[in-house]
Amino acid sequence: GAPHTHLKSLSISQHNNTFYYSGTDGRIFKGDYINMTNAPTNYYTPYPSKVIALSKDESYLVNGSDSSFVQVYDLSPRNKRPMVVQGFAGPSNDIEFMPDNSAFIIAAGNKTLWHVNHTTGAIKPIVTLPYELKCISISADGKQLAGGTWSGQVVVLNLADNTYSIIAEDPTNRVLSVQFNKAGTLLAYGTDDLMNKRGTVKLYNFSTRETRQFTGHRAGVYD
């Protein structure tokens, strides 16, 4: 049966029909979208879950919550105890694995981006920004990270030297989602215009620095 919780995050397998989702009650469920089945897993956090992310090899699942730690679950049958990784000084707004599966990056509530090794639990801060990133996306080549803020900025960070630029700024819109295309030439982002009760998708072209806009949503675009 369906969980009695507000769903917060979804992670879909790239190899089979499996997906995982989490909610405000901290439980994580596993489903199959072909067989139309779902069931609770043994994975949960005592805090409201905000985001889950599958590693690129789909051997690990990370759960970030309202707390200042994350839990890393080894999905192999032999290991049921989560690894608890602490020290982020704020909730996990978003989590994204590096394309080479070497680590994942957390956008934390204290405006800091963190690099985390999911096999050892080692953490290191990448950069502290003037903005709190609510959503992030990493380019397929692992060289850039994009992030969105609720004050309307879209930030692009160079992961080689941690320099960043602002490619969009609109204080009337919250940025709820960001996503690179596979070539890394475009960045789509979804916004929420609270005053006019509508959502917009915008598409930024890195080579021309032009932005296209797609309208029609009556609420914010979260993914």
C-alpha atoms as an extended CHARMM CRD file, in Angstrom:
* protein
*
       223  EXT
         1         1  GLY       CA              0.0000000000        0.0000000000        0.0000000000  PROA      1               0.0000000000
         2         2  ALA       CA              0.9740000000        3.6260000000       -0.3840000000  PROA      2               0.0000000000
         3         3  PRO       CA              2.8140000000        5.2570000000        2.5190000000  PROA      3               0.0000000000
         4         4  HSD       CA              0.9800000000        7.8470000000        4.5990000000  PROA      4               0.0000000000
         5         5  THR       CA              3.6100000000       10.5250000000        4.1330000000  PROA      5               0.0000000000
         6         6  HSD       CA              4.4170000000       13.5310000000        2.0060000000  PROA      6               0.0000000000
         7         7  LEU       CA              6.8620000000       12.2720000000       -0.6220000000  PROA      7               0.0000000000
         8         8  LYS       CA             10.0310000000       14.3420000000       -0.8600000000  PROA      8               0.0000000000
         9         9  SER       CA             12.4750000000       12.5640000000       -3.1610000000  PROA      9               0.0000000000
        10        10  LEU       CA             12.6300000000        9.9100000000       -5.8710000000  PROA      10              0.0000000000
        11        11  SER       CA             15.6100000000        8.0210000000       -7.2970000000  PROA      11              0.0000000000
        12        12  ILE       CA             15.1780000000        5.7810000000      -10.3390000000  PROA      12              0.0000000000
        13        13  SER       CA             17.4510000000        2.9480000000      -11.4760000000  PROA      13              0.0000000000
        14        14  GLN       CA             19.1470000000        3.3330000000      -14.8400000000  PROA      14              0.0000000000
        15        15  HSD       CA             19.5180000000       -0.4520000000      -15.1670000000  PROA      15              0.0000000000
        16        16  ASN       CA             16.1510000000       -1.9860000000      -14.2680000000  PROA      16              0.0000000000
        17        17  ASN       CA             12.5940000000       -1.1960000000      -13.1250000000  PROA      17              0.0000000000
        18        18  THR       CA             13.5350000000       -0.2950000000       -9.5540000000  PROA      18              0.0000000000
        19        19  PHE       CA             12.9820000000        3.0550000000       -7.9030000000  PROA      19              0.0000000000
        20        20  TYR       CA             13.3560000000        4.3420000000       -4.3400000000  PROA      20              0.0000000000
        21        21  TYR       CA             11.4470000000        7.1470000000       -2.6780000000  PROA      21              0.0000000000
        22        22  SER       CA             11.3990000000        8.8030000000        0.7060000000  PROA      22              0.0000000000
        23        23  GLY       CA              9.0880000000       11.0330000000        2.6660000000  PROA      23              0.0000000000
        24        24  THR       CA              8.6250000000       13.2720000000        5.6310000000  PROA      24              0.0000000000
        25        25  ASP       CA              8.2660000000       10.3500000000        8.0410000000  PROA      25              0.0000000000
        26        26  GLY       CA             11.8610000000        9.2790000000        7.3080000000  PROA      26              0.0000000000
        27        27  ARG       CA             11.0220000000        5.9260000000        5.7350000000  PROA      27              0.0000000000
        28        28  ILE       CA             12.4440000000        4.7950000000        2.3900000000  PROA      28              0.0000000000
        29        29  PHE       CA             10.3650000000        2.6460000000        0.0600000000  PROA      29              0.0000000000
        30        30  LYS       CA             11.4280000000        0.4970000000       -2.8940000000  PROA      30              0.0000000000
        31        31  GLY       CA              9.1770000000        0.0950000000       -5.9140000000  PROA      31              0.0000000000
        32        32  ASP       CA              8.9520000000       -1.5090000000       -9.3400000000  PROA      32              0.0000000000
        33        33  TYR       CA              7.2190000000        0.6070000000      -11.9660000000  PROA      33              0.0000000000
        34        34  ILE       CA              6.6110000000       -2.2990000000      -14.3750000000  PROA      34              0.0000000000
        35        35  ASN       CA              5.1130000000       -4.7100000000      -11.8410000000  PROA      35              0.0000000000
        36        36  MET       CA              3.4140000000       -1.7770000000      -10.0430000000  PROA      36              0.0000000000
        37        37  THR       CA              4.6420000000       -2.8840000000       -6.6010000000  PROA      37              0.0000000000
        38        38  ASN       CA              6.1710000000       -1.0370000000       -3.6710000000  PROA      38              0.0000000000
        39        39  ALA       CA              7.1880000000       -1.9040000000       -0.1280000000  PROA      39              0.0000000000
        40        40  PRO       CA              9.0540000000       -0.2620000000        2.7730000000  PROA      40              0.0000000000
        41        41  THR       CA             12.7540000000       -1.0440000000        3.0780000000  PROA      41              0.0000000000
        42        42  ASN       CA             14.7040000000       -1.3610000000        6.3230000000  PROA      42              0.0000000000
        43        43  TYR       CA             16.2280000000        2.0590000000        5.6220000000  PROA      43              0.0000000000
        44        44  TYR       CA             14.9150000000        5.0790000000        7.4950000000  PROA      44              0.0000000000
        45        45  THR       CA             15.9770000000        8.1700000000        9.3690000000  PROA      45              0.0000000000
        46        46  PRO       CA             14.3730000000        9.4990000000       12.5640000000  PROA      46              0.0000000000
        47        47  TYR       CA             14.1910000000       12.9360000000       10.9180000000  PROA      47              0.0000000000
        48        48  PRO       CA             12.0850000000       14.1090000000        7.9640000000  PROA      48              0.0000000000
        49        49  SER       CA             13.8440000000       12.8890000000        4.8370000000  PROA      49              0.0000000000
        50        50  LYS       CA             14.6130000000       15.6040000000        2.2800000000  PROA      50              0.0000000000
        51        51  VAL       CA             16.5800000000       13.8650000000       -0.4610000000  PROA      51              0.0000000000
        52        52  ILE       CA             17.8030000000       10.4260000000       -1.5190000000  PROA      52              0.0000000000
        53        53  ALA       CA             20.3780000000        9.6350000000       -4.2040000000  PROA      53              0.0000000000
        54        54  LEU       CA             21.5790000000        6.3940000000       -5.8290000000  PROA      54              0.0000000000
        55        55  SER       CA             25.2700000000        5.9200000000       -6.5760000000  PROA      55              0.0000000000
        56        56  LYS       CA             26.1470000000        5.5490000000      -10.2510000000  PROA      56              0.0000000000
        57        57  ASP       CA             26.8010000000        1.8200000000       -9.8130000000  PROA      57              0.0000000000
        58        58  GLU       CA             23.5660000000        1.6180000000       -7.7730000000  PROA      58              0.0000000000
        59        59  SER       CA             25.3550000000       -0.1360000000       -4.9070000000  PROA      59              0.0000000000
        60        60  TYR       CA             24.7120000000        2.6560000000       -2.4030000000  PROA      60              0.0000000000
        61        61  LEU       CA             21.7950000000        4.8720000000       -1.4590000000  PROA      61              0.0000000000
        62        62  VAL       CA             22.2820000000        8.1270000000        0.4410000000  PROA      62              0.0000000000
        63        63  ASN       CA             19.5780000000        9.7500000000        2.5510000000  PROA      63              0.0000000000
        64        64  GLY       CA             19.7840000000       13.3900000000        3.5920000000  PROA      64              0.0000000000
        65        65  SER       CA             17.3400000000       14.8690000000        6.0830000000  PROA      65              0.0000000000
        66        66  ASP       CA             16.5490000000       17.8940000000        8.2250000000  PROA      66              0.0000000000
        67        67  SER       CA             19.3910000000       16.8330000000       10.5130000000  PROA      67              0.0000000000
        68        68  SER       CA             23.0960000000       17.6670000000       10.1670000000  PROA      68              0.0000000000
        69        69  PHE       CA             24.0940000000       14.1180000000        9.1760000000  PROA      69              0.0000000000
        70        70  VAL       CA             23.4110000000       11.7850000000        6.2630000000  PROA      70              0.0000000000
        71        71  GLN       CA             22.9920000000        8.0290000000        6.1730000000  PROA      71              0.0000000000
        72        72  VAL       CA             24.6950000000        5.8860000000        3.5410000000  PROA      72              0.0000000000
        73        73  TYR       CA             23.1110000000        2.4780000000        2.8680000000  PROA      73              0.0000000000
        74        74  ASP       CA             25.0880000000       -0.3500000000        1.2970000000  PROA      74              0.0000000000
        75        75  LEU       CA             22.3920000000       -1.9870000000       -0.8730000000  PROA      75              0.0000000000
        76        76  SER       CA             24.0950000000       -5.3660000000       -0.9780000000  PROA      76              0.0000000000
        77        77  PRO       CA             22.2910000000       -8.0960000000        1.0250000000  PROA      77              0.0000000000
        78        78  ARG       CA             25.2380000000       -8.5550000000        3.3680000000  PROA      78              0.0000000000
        79        79  ASN       CA             25.0950000000       -5.0790000000        4.9160000000  PROA      79              0.0000000000
        80        80  LYS       CA             21.9800000000       -3.6390000000        6.5640000000  PROA      80              0.0000000000
        81        81  ARG       CA             23.5020000000       -1.1200000000        8.9770000000  PROA      81              0.0000000000
        82        82  PRO       CA             23.8000000000        2.4080000000        7.5840000000  PROA      82              0.0000000000
        83        83  MET       CA             26.9780000000        4.4260000000        7.7600000000  PROA      83              0.0000000000
        84        84  VAL       CA             26.2230000000        7.7240000000        9.4960000000  PROA      84              0.0000000000
        85        85  VAL       CA             28.2440000000       10.6590000000        8.1700000000  PROA      85              0.0000000000
        86        86  GLN       CA             28.2380000000       13.7520000000       10.3820000000  PROA      86              0.0000000000
        87        87  GLY       CA             29.5650000000       17.2900000000       10.4320000000  PROA      87              0.0000000000
        88        88  PHE       CA             27.5440000000       19.2490000000        7.8760000000  PROA      88              0.0000000000
        89        89  ALA       CA             26.2520000000       21.9620000000       10.2660000000  PROA      89              0.0000000000
        90        90  GLY       CA             22.9010000000       22.0950000000        8.5390000000  PROA      90              0.0000000000
        91        91  PRO       CA             20.2730000000       20.0330000000        6.7250000000  PROA      91              0.0000000000
        92        92  SER       CA             20.8990000000       18.3800000000        3.3480000000  PROA      92              0.0000000000
        93        93  ASN       CA             19.1300000000       20.3780000000        0.6550000000  PROA      93              0.0000000000
        94        94  ASP       CA             20.3030000000       18.2230000000       -2.2480000000  PROA      94              0.0000000000
        95        95  ILE       CA             22.7210000000       15.3780000000       -3.0000000000  PROA      95              0.0000000000
        96        96  GLU       CA             24.3180000000       14.4370000000       -6.3130000000  PROA      96              0.0000000000
        97        97  PHE       CA             26.8610000000       11.7190000000       -7.1030000000  PROA      97              0.0000000000
        98        98  MET       CA             29.9330000000       12.5420000000       -9.1710000000  PROA      98              0.0000000000
        99        99  PRO       CA             29.7440000000       11.0220000000      -12.6750000000  PROA      99              0.0000000000
       100       100  ASP       CA             32.8040000000        8.8030000000      -11.9970000000  PROA      100             0.0000000000
       101       101  ASN       CA             31.0970000000        7.4400000000       -8.8440000000  PROA      101             0.0000000000
       102       102  SER       CA             34.0610000000        8.5330000000       -6.7100000000  PROA      102             0.0000000000
       103       103  ALA       CA             31.9720000000       10.5120000000       -4.2230000000  PROA      103             0.0000000000
       104       104  PHE       CA             28.8510000000       12.6030000000       -3.8130000000  PROA      104             0.0000000000
       105       105  ILE       CA             28.3240000000       16.3010000000       -3.1800000000  PROA      105             0.0000000000
       106       106  ILE       CA             25.9360000000       17.7220000000       -0.6010000000  PROA      106             0.0000000000
       107       107  ALA       CA             24.4260000000       21.1920000000       -0.7360000000  PROA      107             0.0000000000
       108       108  ALA       CA             23.9580000000       21.9180000000        2.9610000000  PROA      108             0.0000000000
       109       109  GLY       CA             21.7670000000       24.4550000000        4.6840000000  PROA      109             0.0000000000
       110       110  ASN       CA             24.7580000000       26.4270000000        5.9590000000  PROA      110             0.0000000000
       111       111  LYS       CA             25.5990000000       27.5450000000        2.3680000000  PROA      111             0.0000000000
       112       112  THR       CA             28.4790000000       25.0480000000        2.1350000000  PROA      112             0.0000000000
       113       113  LEU       CA             29.0420000000       22.3800000000       -0.5100000000  PROA      113             0.0000000000
       114       114  TRP       CA             30.6120000000       19.1860000000        0.8300000000  PROA      114             0.0000000000
       115       115  HSD       CA             32.5050000000       16.3620000000       -0.9010000000  PROA      115             0.0000000000
       116       116  VAL       CA             31.7520000000       12.9500000000        0.6740000000  PROA      116             0.0000000000
       117       117  ASN       CA             33.3510000000        9.5640000000       -0.0190000000  PROA      117             0.0000000000
       118       118  HSD       CA             30.4410000000        7.1220000000        0.2750000000  PROA      118             0.0000000000
       119       119  THR       CA             32.6660000000        4.1090000000        0.9130000000  PROA      119             0.0000000000
       120       120  THR       CA             34.8230000000        5.6020000000        3.7060000000  PROA      120             0.0000000000
       121       121  GLY       CA             32.6180000000        8.4060000000        5.0580000000  PROA      121             0.0000000000
       122       122  ALA       CA             35.4290000000       10.9670000000        4.6460000000  PROA      122             0.0000000000
       123       123  ILE       CA             34.1290000000       14.5080000000        4.1540000000  PROA      123             0.0000000000
       124       124  LYS       CA             35.7070000000       17.8030000000        3.1030000000  PROA      124             0.0000000000
       125       125  PRO       CA             34.1870000000       21.2140000000        2.4170000000  PROA      125             0.0000000000
       126       126  ILE       CA             34.3790000000       22.3890000000       -1.1960000000  PROA      126             0.0000000000
       127       127  VAL       CA             33.2920000000       25.9980000000       -0.8900000000  PROA      127             0.0000000000
       128       128  THR       CA             31.0130000000       28.2280000000        1.1840000000  PROA      128             0.0000000000
       129       129  LEU       CA             28.8970000000       30.5040000000       -1.0100000000  PROA      129             0.0000000000
       130       130  PRO       CA             26.9680000000       33.6970000000       -0.2910000000  PROA      130             0.0000000000
       131       131  TYR       CA             23.8350000000       31.7240000000       -1.2330000000  PROA      131             0.0000000000
       132       132  GLU       CA             22.0930000000       28.6320000000        0.1050000000  PROA      132             0.0000000000
       133       133  LEU       CA             21.7350000000       26.2100000000       -2.7810000000  PROA      133             0.0000000000
       134       134  LYS       CA             18.4410000000       24.3420000000       -2.5870000000  PROA      134             0.0000000000
       135       135  CYS       CA             19.0680000000       22.1530000000       -5.6530000000  PROA      135             0.0000000000
       136       136  ILE       CA             22.1760000000       21.0790000000       -7.5590000000  PROA      136             0.0000000000
       137       137  SER       CA             23.1890000000       19.3030000000      -10.7700000000  PROA      137             0.0000000000
       138       138  ILE       CA             26.6480000000       18.1110000000      -11.8570000000  PROA      138             0.0000000000
       139       139  SER       CA             27.6690000000       18.1160000000      -15.5190000000  PROA      139             0.0000000000
       140       140  ALA       CA             28.3850000000       14.7340000000      -17.1430000000  PROA      140             0.0000000000
       141       141  ASP       CA             32.1120000000       15.5170000000      -17.3760000000  PROA      141             0.0000000000
       142       142  GLY       CA             32.2370000000       16.3040000000      -13.6360000000  PROA      142             0.0000000000
       143       143  LYS       CA             33.7000000000       19.7650000000      -14.2290000000  PROA      143             0.0000000000
       144       144  GLN       CA             30.7700000000       21.9940000000      -13.3150000000  PROA      144             0.0000000000
       145       145  LEU       CA             28.0770000000       22.1450000000      -10.6690000000  PROA      145             0.0000000000
       146       146  ALA       CA             24.9390000000       24.2300000000      -11.0440000000  PROA      146             0.0000000000
       147       147  GLY       CA             22.7210000000       25.2600000000       -8.1620000000  PROA      147             0.0000000000
       148       148  GLY       CA             19.5130000000       27.1760000000       -7.5730000000  PROA      148             0.0000000000
       149       149  THR       CA             18.4440000000       29.3840000000       -4.6660000000  PROA      149             0.0000000000
       150       150  TRP       CA             15.1090000000       30.4450000000       -3.2600000000  PROA      150             0.0000000000
       151       151  SER       CA             16.1810000000       34.0630000000       -3.7150000000  PROA      151             0.0000000000
       152       152  GLY       CA             16.2630000000       33.5970000000       -7.4890000000  PROA      152             0.0000000000
       153       153  GLN       CA             19.9200000000       32.9730000000       -8.3620000000  PROA      153             0.0000000000
       154       154  VAL       CA             21.2870000000       30.2330000000      -10.6160000000  PROA      154             0.0000000000
       155       155  VAL       CA             24.9410000000       29.6140000000       -9.6980000000  PROA      155             0.0000000000
       156       156  VAL       CA             27.4830000000       27.7060000000      -11.8210000000  PROA      156             0.0000000000
       157       157  LEU       CA             30.5760000000       26.4810000000       -9.9660000000  PROA      157             0.0000000000
       158       158  ASN       CA             33.8330000000       25.3500000000      -11.5710000000  PROA      158             0.0000000000
       159       159  LEU       CA             34.7110000000       22.2140000000       -9.5900000000  PROA      159             0.0000000000
       160       160  ALA       CA             38.3890000000       22.4550000000      -10.5800000000  PROA      160             0.0000000000
       161       161  ASP       CA             39.0860000000       25.7830000000       -8.8700000000  PROA      161             0.0000000000
       162       162  ASN       CA             35.8000000000       26.4870000000       -6.9820000000  PROA      162             0.0000000000
       163       163  THR       CA             35.1900000000       29.7750000000       -8.7850000000  PROA      163             0.0000000000
       164       164  TYR       CA             31.5580000000       30.5310000000       -9.5500000000  PROA      164             0.0000000000
       165       165  SER       CA             29.3870000000       32.7930000000      -11.6480000000  PROA      165             0.0000000000
       166       166  ILE       CA             25.7320000000       33.8290000000      -11.5620000000  PROA      166             0.0000000000
       167       167  ILE       CA             23.9400000000       33.0600000000      -14.8280000000  PROA      167             0.0000000000
       168       168  ALA       CA             20.4690000000       34.1650000000      -13.7010000000  PROA      168             0.0000000000
       169       169  GLU       CA             19.0500000000       36.3260000000      -10.9550000000  PROA      169             0.0000000000
       170       170  ASP       CA             15.3560000000       37.0260000000      -10.4570000000  PROA      170             0.0000000000
       171       171  PRO       CA             14.2610000000       37.7720000000       -6.8650000000  PROA      171             0.0000000000
       172       172  THR       CA             10.5900000000       37.3080000000       -7.7640000000  PROA      172             0.0000000000
       173       173  ASN       CA             11.1230000000       33.5860000000       -8.4820000000  PROA      173             0.0000000000
       174       174  ARG       CA             12.3810000000       30.7290000000       -6.3480000000  PROA      174             0.0000000000
       175       175  VAL       CA             14.6190000000       28.3060000000       -8.2750000000  PROA      175             0.0000000000
       176       176  LEU       CA             13.4340000000       24.8010000000       -7.3900000000  PROA      176             0.0000000000
       177       177  SER       CA             15.3560000000       22.5710000000       -9.8260000000  PROA      177             0.0000000000
       178       178  VAL       CA             18.4160000000       22.5990000000      -12.0810000000  PROA      178             0.0000000000
       179       179  GLN       CA             19.5890000000       20.0400000000      -14.6540000000  PROA      179             0.0000000000
       180       180  PHE       CA             22.4380000000       19.9390000000      -17.1760000000  PROA      180             0.0000000000
       181       181  ASN       CA             21.9100000000       18.2810000000      -20.5250000000  PROA      181             0.0000000000
       182       182  LYS       CA             24.2930000000       15.3810000000      -21.2090000000  PROA      182             0.0000000000
       183       183  ALA       CA             26.5680000000       17.4800000000      -23.4180000000  PROA      183             0.0000000000
       184       184  GLY       CA             26.8940000000       20.1650000000      -20.7370000000  PROA      184             0.0000000000
       185       185  THR       CA             25.9270000000       22.8600000000      -23.2450000000  PROA      185             0.0000000000
       186       186  LEU       CA             22.5240000000       23.6870000000      -21.7510000000  PROA      186             0.0000000000
       187       187  LEU       CA             21.1020000000       24.1210000000      -18.2660000000  PROA      187             0.0000000000
       188       188  ALA       CA             17.3920000000       23.7770000000      -17.5920000000  PROA      188             0.0000000000
       189       189  TYR       CA             15.9390000000       25.1650000000      -14.3890000000  PROA      189             0.0000000000
       190       190  GLY       CA             12.4820000000       25.2550000000      -12.8930000000  PROA      190             0.0000000000
       191       191  THR       CA             11.1010000000       28.2160000000      -10.9860000000  PROA      191             0.0000000000
       192       192  ASP       CA              8.2080000000       29.0710000000       -8.7300000000  PROA      192             0.0000000000
       193       193  ASP       CA              6.5540000000       32.4800000000       -9.0680000000  PROA      193             0.0000000000
       194       194  LEU       CA              4.7130000000       32.7150000000       -5.7610000000  PROA      194             0.0000000000
       195       195  MET       CA              3.0220000000       36.0280000000       -6.4730000000  PROA      195             0.0000000000
       196       196  ASN       CA              1.4420000000       34.9030000000       -9.7640000000  PROA      196             0.0000000000
       197       197  LYS       CA              1.0350000000       31.2310000000       -8.7210000000  PROA      197             0.0000000000
       198       198  ARG       CA              2.8190000000       29.7550000000      -11.7090000000  PROA      198             0.0000000000
       199       199  GLY       CA              5.9130000000       27.7930000000      -12.6070000000  PROA      199             0.0000000000
       200       200  THR       CA              8.3170000000       28.3170000000      -15.4640000000  PROA      200             0.0000000000
       201       201  VAL       CA             11.0250000000       26.2000000000      -17.0760000000  PROA      201             0.0000000000
       202       202  LYS       CA             13.9870000000       28.1390000000      -18.4280000000  PROA      202             0.0000000000
       203       203  LEU       CA             16.7620000000       26.8410000000      -20.6580000000  PROA      203             0.0000000000
       204       204  TYR       CA             20.1540000000       28.5680000000      -20.5680000000  PROA      204             0.0000000000
       205       205  ASN       CA             22.5820000000       28.1420000000      -23.4620000000  PROA      205             0.0000000000
       206       206  PHE       CA             26.2120000000       28.4160000000      -22.2940000000  PROA      206             0.0000000000
       207       207  SER       CA             27.6230000000       29.2840000000      -25.7270000000  PROA      207             0.0000000000
       208       208  THR       CA             25.1650000000       32.0710000000      -26.6090000000  PROA      208             0.0000000000
       209       209  ARG       CA             24.2950000000       33.0720000000      -23.0060000000  PROA      209             0.0000000000
       210       210  GLU       CA             20.6750000000       33.2360000000      -24.1040000000  PROA      210             0.0000000000
       211       211  THR       CA             17.7220000000       31.8940000000      -22.1060000000  PROA      211             0.0000000000
       212       212  ARG       CA             14.5360000000       30.3860000000      -23.5260000000  PROA      212             0.0000000000
       213       213  GLN       CA             11.4000000000       30.2490000000      -21.4150000000  PROA      213             0.0000000000
       214       214  PHE       CA              8.6410000000       27.6340000000      -21.3120000000  PROA      214             0.0000000000
       215       215  THR       CA              5.4060000000       28.5910000000      -19.5670000000  PROA      215             0.0000000000
       216       216  GLY       CA              2.1310000000       26.8920000000      -18.7220000000  PROA      216             0.0000000000
       217       217  HSD       CA              2.6710000000       25.3570000000      -15.2830000000  PROA      217             0.0000000000
       218       218  ARG       CA              0.3580000000       26.6030000000      -12.5440000000  PROA      218             0.0000000000
       219       219  ALA       CA              2.7940000000       25.7050000000       -9.7610000000  PROA      219             0.0000000000
       220       220  GLY       CA              6.5380000000       25.5280000000       -9.1890000000  PROA      220             0.0000000000
       221       221  VAL       CA              8.6100000000       23.0610000000      -11.2350000000  PROA      221             0.0000000000
       222       222  TYR       CA             10.4720000000       20.7740000000       -8.8140000000  PROA      222             0.0000000000
       223       223  ASP       CA             12.2130000000       18.3700000000      -11.1950000000  PROA      223             0.0000000000
